[in-house]
Amino acid sequence: MSRLRRIMIIGGAGSGKSTLSQQVGVALNLPVYHMDREVFWLPGWVERSKDDQLQQVERIVALDAWVFEGNNSSTFHLRRVRADMLIWLDVPVWQRIIRVVRRGLRYRGRTRPDMAEGCTERLRMLPGFLWFIVSTARDSRRKQLDFFNRFELCKLRLPGRRATNNFLETLT
């Protein structure tokens, strides 16, 4: 695994992308980049322009080493070009919902480590985000599956915590 220098992690909201990316980054001594923090959001829940998002992705992808997590499918092709490995967290929707609720409660009023400064968790935003997860789950998973099947390099599908833990054990 030490030859891996650029790892792309995808999966739906609440699948564990941020947590896994941190763990992989530590295990392989690679810098970690979060789509929500470095690409999508500016402080205070202000969305970057599409052009700026694209520039940020291109900047990160051009680096020599990274673990880059995020499910922005419009940038899959940019990250794929340089990725040595793709990890897909294919976690069931019900489990993702539970994780998002727990995360919202844990970070209520604070900014998560994988988010831009000033993007604090607000419980009033939770119902809308949960609806987003449920309403986009089928289409999002279809895009991820299609991308995963077309990815020709090293790839790994992790359907849950046990598979993820087994993978992490191979890194240590």
Secondary structure, 3 states (H helix, E strand, C coil): CCCCCEEEEEECCCCCHHHHHHHHHHHHCCCEEEHHHHHHEECCCEECCHHHHHHHHHHHHCCCCEEEECCCHHHHHHHHHHCCEEEEECCCHHHHHHHHHHHHHHCECCECCCCCCCCEECHHHHHHHHHHHHHHHHHHHHHHHHHHHHCCCEEEEECCHHHHHHHHHHHC
